Amino acid sequence: MELLFPLLLVALLVPMFLGVRRQKREAAKVTEMQDSLKAGDRVITTSGLYGTVVDLDDSTVDLEIAEDVVTTWLRAAIREVRTETEVGTDEADSTTEGAHDALEESAEQTETRLTKD
């Protein structure tokens, strides 16, 4: 019975200790990534915004989010740097093509209805 309390205490503290260590390692990785940013990097912010780094200072990053549209963000808002393979498979390109195809189809249907009448 006397041994039960220390064992219970150890059983609760060990997972807690390991969890804290894992969180510290992850935070260190994120900080290292944010410190290593450079102009030209394609990034994603914590809010899900995609952009390209155009300028940096100690605490902020200027991101180009569209042609000639530059916004300023805290470095801490950068969640990840996109790799070249991820950049090549932009979903926006396929979405734009799909919308263009749908618009052409709609125009053809409208034209067909007009010629029938």
C-alpha positions in Angstrom: 0.0 0.0 0.0 2.9 2.4 0.8 4.4 1.7 -2.6 1.1 2.5 -4.5 1.2 6.3 -4.1 4.8 6.7 -5.5 4.1 4.4 -8.4 0.9 6.3 -9.2 2.8 9.6 -9.0 5.5 8.3 -11.4 2.9 6.9 -13.8 1.4 10.4 -14.1 4.5 12.5 -14.2 6.5 10.5 -16.8 4.1 11.0 -19.7 3.7 14.7 -18.7 7.5 15.1 -18.8 7.8 13.4 -22.2 5.0 15.6 -23.6 6.7 18.8 -22.5 10.0 17.7 -24.1 8.2 16.9 -27.4 6.5 20.3 -27.4 9.8 22.1 -26.7 11.5 20.3 -29.7 8.6 21.2 -32.0 8.7 24.9 -30.9 12.5 24.9 -31.5 12.0 23.6 -35.0 9.4 26.2 -35.8 11.6 29.0 -34.4 14.5 27.8 -36.4 12.4 27.7 -39.6 11.1 31.3 -38.9 14.7 32.5 -38.3 16.0 31.0 -41.5 13.4 32.7 -43.8 14.9 34.5 -46.8 13.5 36.5 -49.7 11.9 34.3 -52.4 10.7 31.6 -50.0 7.1 30.5 -50.6 5.4 30.2 -47.3 2.0 29.5 -45.6 0.9 31.6 -42.6 -0.9 30.3 -39.6 -4.2 31.6 -41.0 -3.6 29.6 -44.3 -2.5 32.5 -46.5 0.0 31.5 -49.2 2.7 34.1 -50.1 6.2 34.8 -51.2 8.7 36.5 -48.9 9.9 39.8 -50.5 11.5 41.5 -47.5 12.4 40.7 -43.8 13.4 42.4 -40.7 13.9 41.2 -37.1 10.2 40.8 -36.3 8.2 41.1 -39.5 8.0 39.6 -43.0 6.6 41.2 -46.1 4.7 38.7 -48.2 3.6 39.2 -51.8 0.2 37.5 -51.8 -0.8 38.5 -55.4 1.0 40.4 -58.2 2.0 43.8 -56.7 0.1 43.1 -53.4 2.5 43.1 -50.4 1.4 42.6 -46.8 3.4 42.7 -43.6 3.2 39.8 -41.1 4.9 38.9 -37.8 7.5 36.2 -38.3 5.6 34.2 -35.7 2.7 34.0 -38.2 4.7 31.9 -40.7 3.6 28.3 -40.2 5.7 26.6 -42.9 8.0 27.0 -45.9 6.7 25.3 -49.1 9.1 23.1 -51.0 9.6 23.4 -54.7 7.6 20.2 -55.3 4.6 21.6 -53.4 4.8 24.9 -55.3 4.6 23.1 -58.6 1.3 21.5 -57.7 -0.7 24.6 -56.9 -4.4 23.8 -56.5 -5.3 27.3 -57.6 -4.2 26.6 -61.2 -6.5 23.6 -61.5 -9.4 25.5 -59.8 -9.0 28.3 -62.3 -8.9 25.9 -65.3 -12.1 24.2 -63.9 -13.9 27.5 -63.6 -12.8 28.6 -67.1 -14.2 25.3 -68.5 -17.5 25.7 -66.7 -17.8 29.3 -68.0 -17.2 28.2 -71.6 -19.8 25.4 -71.2 -22.3 27.8 -69.8 -21.7 30.2 -72.7 -22.2 27.4 -75.2 -25.5 26.4 -73.6 -26.7 30.0 -73.6 -25.8 30.4 -77.3 -27.6 27.1 -78.1 -30.8 28.3 -76.4 -30.6 31.7 -78.2 -30.3 30.1 -81.6 -33.2 27.7 -80.9 -35.5 30.7 -80.1 
